[in-house]
C-alpha cells in the first residue's frame, strides 16, 4: 500500500532514489519496479534484512528491469552516509515524526538531493493524529514513537528552511483513520478486540482486492480525515546548473558510483503492507 502518488512523483529507469526510513520497503519496491537504482535506508537492521531478501526475490522473479538495482543501507537520517547531490529522488514516508531534530534531517535530505531533484515526504495528518493522541497516551508514548504532530504550514516552512521549493500536497488513507481511533479507544495493543479485528480484516481486504466501493469511499474521505499528509518539493537548480531530467551521462555515472560505493561500504543487512498498522501513518 503506497502513500506517495507516483503519478505526481515520477520515477523511471536510471533515477537514483533514496527511500529514507524505508521500514518494510513498500516505496523502495515500487521505485525498483519502475527501473530505478534504489537505496533503502533505515536505522533498524531488523527492517533492512527482509528488504534485502524481497529485493533479491523481485530480481529473481523478473519483477524489476535488469538494469535496476536495489540495496539496503543502515543510516541515520540526521547524519546520512552519502555524498552530496547523489540522488534524483528522495522519499521520506512516515519518518520525520519520529526524529527529534527533524529540521536537521530535512537539511540532510536537501544535501543529498541533486539540484532539480524531487522529494516526497509524508507525515501523519494533523486532525487524525490529534484525535489519536487525545484518545490514548500509549499510541505515541513508546520508544521510537511519534514526537510531534505537524500542521501543513509548519512542515512547508521547514521544507523551505532547508532550501526546498514546496509543490503540491494531498492526503491519503482516509479509511485508516477510523481504524486507529478505534484502536486507541479499545487499547492500542489489543489486536484481538472484536471491533479492531473486524476493521483490520476490512482494511486487509481493501488492500488486497481494491474494490471500487472502498476506492470511492477513500477518495471522498482523504481530504477530510486522510491519515497521511503528503507533500512534494523540489531542490532548486543553481544558476547555470543542470535542471530536472537533464543529468548528463558523465555526471550521472559519477553520482551513481558515489551512491553505489556508499551502499557497498555500509553493507546490506538486509512495515508490512498487508498489516495496516505498519503500512500507514500510524506506524
Helices and strands as residue ranges (DSSP letters): E 16-20, H 26-33, E 37-42, H 45-61, E 69-74, E 87-93, G 96-98, H 102-112, E 113-124, H 126-135, H 152-161, E 164-172, H 174-186, H 194-209, H 212-225, E 228-235, H 249-266, H 276-279
